[in-house]
Amino acid sequence: KIAAELGPVAQEKGLTIGRESKDVEVVSTTLLNDENGTAVVVELRNDSGRDLADVPLLIDVFDAKGESVYRNDIPGIEPALASVPYIPAGEDVHWVHDQVLTVAKPASVKAKVGAGGEELSGDPPAVSVSAPKLESDRFTGVAAGGEVKNESGEDVERLLLYAIARRGGEIVAAGRGAIEPLKAKPKPVHYSIYFIGDPRGADVTVSKFPD
């Protein structure tokens, strides 16, 4: 009776890429492992003259034998783990997936950018992020901390923050965090981003992506 009243139930679909993007290219990929898990960092470049949002991005993680042990095409996955929230025209961004779950030890990763994404005509919300400082304690580990200030005058539904740690030009740690919602108020909000990998002694940068 309930089924008859509700009708057909929509089935959640995972990410599929039919055509690869001609506008966005993969510059590099980095695979990070530690006792807390596995993360993938993908550097992308938007070669078009358009600001793009929600660009499909498929990652495939392999073990030492070349067998696929994780793909982010899982139905119901968080959208930001299967697409790039925002890539300005002519610029590079780093995208972080810090929830790679595998049984076998990951050894390599490949990434593919799908055609599509939403073209943005206006500017993203004005949000400022202070330079990160490393914070640590024995229970939660090392995190990048700082303050976020919403200067747009409007609430931001969700703000994604990606932290990248480089040592000698090499990415050695990465993580991501979110503030949701980021209220339109002058008082700054504290952020903390926890890492896969060890950021100590590295140069840490934080990128923001209003979602």
N, C-alpha and C positions, 0 to 999 in steps of 0.2 A: 504493500500500500504506500509506504513512504517513498519507495523507488518510483512508483507510478506518479506520485505527486511532484517529486523533484525533477523527474525527467533524467536524461543522460548526464552523467557526472564527467566533467572535464578531467582529462588525465594530464598530469604534469609532465612536460617534455624537457629533456635535457638539451644541452647546447649541440647544435649541428652546424657545420660550415660547408656550404655547397660551393661558394665561390670565395677565393681569397681576395683580400683587399688590394686595390691598386694605389690607395692613398697612404696606407700605414704599413711600415715595414718593421720587422724584428731586427734590432741592432745587435743584441746579445742576450744570452740567458745565463743565469747563475743558479746552481743548486746548492742549498745549505742544509747541513745535518748537524744536530747535537742531541743531547739527552732529552730535550724537550720536544723534539719532532723534526719535521722537514719543512723547508720553505723554498719557494721558487721566486726568483726575481727576473722579470723580463723588461729589457729596455726597448722602447718603441719610438719610432720617428714618424711624425705626421708630415708627409711631403706635399700635402695639398695646401690650398689657400683658405681652408675652412677649419673652424674650430669644430671638433667632433666629440660626441658623448656616447657612452654605452657601446663602445666598439667591441664586437665579439672577439674573444681570445681563447683559443683552445691550447691547453698544455697536455703533453703526454710524457709521463715519467717512466724511465726504464731501469731495470736492475742491471747488474754486471753482465748478465747473459743476454741482454738486449730484449728481455721480455717486458711488456708494458705492465706496470704495477699500479698506476694511477692515471686517471684522466678526469678533467673537471667538467665532464659532460653528464654529471649525475643529475637526474630529475630532482627539482626542488632545491638545488644549491643556491646559496646567496648570490644574487645577481652580480655583485662586485667581485666574486670569485670566478666568474665566467665572462667578464667583460671589463674593459678599461673605462672608468667613470668619465674621464675628460682628457683630451689631448689637444692643446692649442695648435693652431696652424703653424707649420714650419718648425715645430719644437720637438724635443725629446722628453719623454717621461719614463719613470720607473714604476712598474706595477708589481705588487707583492701579493703572493698567495701563501699564507702561513698555516694553512690547515690541510696540508698534503698528508693523507693517511694511507700507509702501506704496511704490508706484512714483511715483504723482502726489503733489503736495504737499497735505497735509490742510488743510482750511479750516474745518470744523465737525464737530460730533459730536452724536448723539442717543443717549439711554440708555433702556432699558425694563427694569423689574423684574418678574420672573416670580413667579407664585404658588408657594408651597412654601417650602422651607427647613426645617431641623430645629429644633424647639422645645427649648430647653435648660432644665432644671429646677434644676441646681446652678450654683455660681459657677465662672467660668473659673479656670484655674490662677493662683496668685499669682505674678506676675512684675513686677519693677520695672525701669524704664528711666530712666537718668539724662538730664538735659537735654542736648540735642545741642550740640556745638561744631563749627564748620566746620573741616575739614582739607583741605589741597590740596597737590598737587605737579604738576610739569609733565607727568608721564606719565599719571596717572589722573584728573586734574581735581579738582573740588571735591566733597567728601563731608561728610555729617553723621556725626560720630563720638561715641561715648559708651560706657556700660557697661550690661549687662543682668544682672540677678541673679534666679535662680530660687529663690523662697521657698516653693514648694509642697511640697517634700520628695519630689517625683516627677519623673522625666524628662518633658520636654515634647517630643513627637515633632518638632514643627516650630513655630517662632515667626516669624511674619511681622511686618515693621516697615515702616510707611509714613511717609515724611517729606513734609511740606507746608511750602513757604516762601511767606510773604505779605509784600507790600510795599504799604502804603496800602490794606490790606484786600483786595487782589487777589492771587490765586495766581499766582506767577511761576515757580515751579519745584516739581518733585515727583520722588520716587523711591521705590524699595522695596528691601528686603533680607530675608534669611532666615537664621536660625540653626537648623541641624538636625543632630542633636538638641540641645536645650538641657538639659544634664545637671543633675541635682539635686545641686548642690554649692554651698557657700557662696561660693566664689571667683567674682567677677563675670567676665563674658565681654565682650570688646570687640565693638562693632558698627560697621560703616561702611555708609552708604547713599549711593549716587551719584545725581546729579540729571539730569533733562532740564530745561533752563532754568538760569538763573543765580540762586542763592540768596544771593549776597553782598549784605550790607546789608539783608536781609529777616529777618522773624521766622520762625524754623523750629520746628516742632513735630513730634514723633514719636509715632505711635500703635502699639500692639502688639495682635496678634491670634494667640493660641495656636491652632494648626491641628490 
